[in-house]
Amino acid sequence: MAEGLGKMVLRGNDGREVIIEEVLYVPGLKTNMISLRRLLQKGFMVTTKNNCLNIFDQNKNLVVSASLSKNKTFRVVIEAVKH
């Protein structure tokens, strides 16, 4: 059950910060999840090739790159700066 809605600032490996708006706060989740559908609605671009997921911001800058894991999900490691 979501208990809040807000913005999250993420810092990529290159030090750039990206704001993702309308992020749900769900305290019952044991891990963070990103909805690709929601990112697409917000103007991000998503590509997949050779079992690799790439997410680009609205300026076509690479935000995240992740390989397909054994459990068939993409594990992304990103630092949350503010939320």
C-alpha positions, 0 to 999 in steps of 0.5 A: 500500500502506497503511503506517499507521492513525491520526487526522487533525485538520482545520481548516476555513475557519471555524477549527473542528477536526474529527477523522477517525479510522482514516485510512490512511497511504499514502506512494505516493499523490501526493494525499490522498483522502477516502472518502465511504463511510468518512465516512458510516460514521463519522457524517458527512453528505454532500449533493450539489446543483448540482454541489456536495459538502457534508460535515457533521460529526455535529453537522450543522456544515459541514466542507467544501464543494467544486465538481465539477472538470473531471476529475469529482472534487471538489477539497477544500482543507483544512488538516491540523493534526495527523496 
